[in-house]
Amino acid sequence: MLKAKIFVQLKPSVLDPQGKAVTNSLHHLGYTAVSETRISKYIEINFATSDRDQVALETEKICSILLANPNTETYSFEIEEM
C-alpha cells in the first residue's frame, strides 16, 4: 500500500488573510521577529496498491481537479510506503 502526502499552498502573489491574522497574533504574543505566516493545507491519501506510477498519476489528477485551485494555489506531493 502507498500513501500520497499532498501539500497545497497559496501562490506567493495571492494575499493570505488567515496567515496575516496569525502573524498579527504572534506579534501580540511577543514573537516580533516573525515577518510573515502563510497557511497551507496538508492532505494524506492512502491507496490500496503498490503501483507507484498509478498512484502518482491518480494523485496528480486528484490535486488538479479537486484539491487545488490552479488560479490561486500550487501543490506538490510525495509518495511513500505505508
N, C-alpha and C positions, 0 to 999 in steps of 0.2 A: 504494500500500500504506500501511496505517496501523499505528501501534503504540499499544497501551494501556499506560500506566505506572501501576501499581497500588500503593498504599500501604496496608498493613494494620497497625493499631495496637491495642494493648490499650486498653480503655476506662479512663478515669482512675481509676475506682473499683476496678479489678482490680489486685491485687498482681502485681508483676513480679519474681520471684526472680532471673531472669537479669540484669535491669537492676540490681538491688540488688548482685549479685555484682560486676558491672562497676564500680559506684560504689565499693564497698569496695576493689577492686583499684586504682582510680585514687587513692583516698586513701592507700593504702600506697605508691604511687609518688610521692607528694608533691603531687598535684593536689587539695589540700584545699578549694579553692573550689567544686569540683563538688558540687552539692547533691542531684542525682538523675539517674539514667540510665534511660531506657526503651528497650527493644529492640522493634523493629518489623520488618516484612517488606516488601521491595520486589520486585515481580514485573513482568516485561515480557511482553506477548503481542503477537506480530506477526499481522496479519490480511491476507489476500490480497484486499483490497477497498479501494475508496476511498470507500465509503458511510459517512460519519461517524455517521449515525443508527443504522445497523445495528450498527456497532462499539460504539457507546455502549450500545445495548440488550443486545447479547451480553455485553459486559464486565460490565454490571450483574448479569445473570443468573449469570455465572461467579463473580463475587465473592460473591453472596448464597447460592449453593448449594454452593460448593466452597472458595473461598479464605479466607473469613472466618467465624468462629463468631459469629452475631449476639448470643449471650448474653454474650460477653466481649470482642468486638473491633468496631472500626469500620473503615471503609475509604473511600478516595477514589481517584479516578483521573483522569488526563488523557489525551487522545488527540492524537497528533501524526503528521505526515507522516514517512515513512521516507525 
